[in-house]
Amino acid sequence: MAASNNPALQQTLALANQCLQRQDFSGAERALASLSILGFSGIPEALNILGIIRTAQGRFAEAVQHLSQASAAAPREPVLA
């Protein structure tokens, strides 16, 4: 099954986005941490969320790294470009 079609992945990303919308950055980060347990890494949407979290935390160098990785992983995705 493709990663983008995986229900566990989609549920995790939705939870992370919900936390992000509430400015619960630690909750979003905890949700994304489960992706490695599920065997996912380098997911553009997750990297983008991590970049947003790091920006909000003032950790700009890390934010740039995550956002650049997200853009490189999905170069045709306008949200990540």
C-alpha positions in Angstrom: 0.0 0.0 0.0 1.3 3.4 -0.9 2.2 5.6 2.0 -0.3 8.3 0.9 -3.1 5.8 1.0 -2.2 4.3 4.4 -5.1 5.0 6.9 -2.7 5.0 9.9 -0.5 7.6 8.2 -3.5 9.8 7.2 -4.9 9.5 10.8 -1.6 10.5 12.3 -1.2 13.5 9.9 -4.8 14.6 10.7 -4.1 14.5 14.4 -0.9 16.4 14.0 -2.7 19.1 11.9 -5.5 19.3 14.6 -2.9 19.9 17.3 -1.1 22.4 15.1 -4.3 24.4 14.6 -4.7 24.5 18.4 -1.1 25.6 18.6 -0.4 22.5 20.6 3.1 22.1 19.2 4.1 19.3 21.6 1.0 17.3 20.8 1.7 17.7 17.0 5.2 16.6 17.6 4.1 13.6 19.6 1.7 12.6 16.9 4.4 12.8 14.3 6.9 10.8 16.4 4.6 7.8 16.0 5.3 7.8 12.2 8.8 6.2 12.8 7.1 3.5 14.8 4.8 2.9 11.9 7.8 2.6 9.6 7.3 5.9 7.8 10.1 8.5 7.3 10.5 11.4 4.9 6.8 12.0 4.5 6.6 15.5 3.0 3.5 16.5 4.9 5.1 15.5 8.2 8.3 17.3 7.4 6.2 20.4 6.6 4.4 20.2 9.9 7.8 19.8 11.7 9.0 22.9 9.9 6.0 24.9 11.1 6.5 23.7 14.6 10.2 24.6 14.6 9.4 28.0 13.2 6.9 28.6 16.0 9.5 27.5 18.5 12.0 30.0 17.1 14.3 27.1 15.9 14.7 28.5 12.5 17.7 26.5 11.3 15.8 23.3 12.0 12.7 24.7 10.4 14.6 25.4 7.2 16.0 21.9 7.2 12.6 20.3 7.6 10.9 22.6 5.1 13.7 22.1 2.5 13.4 18.3 2.9 9.6 18.5 2.5 10.0 20.5 -0.7 12.6 18.2 -2.1 10.5 15.1 -1.3 7.4 16.6 -3.1 8.7 19.2 -5.6 5.4 19.3 -7.5 3.4 20.0 -4.4 2.6 23.8 -4.4 2.1 24.0 -0.7 5.6 22.7 -0.1 7.4 24.5 -2.9 
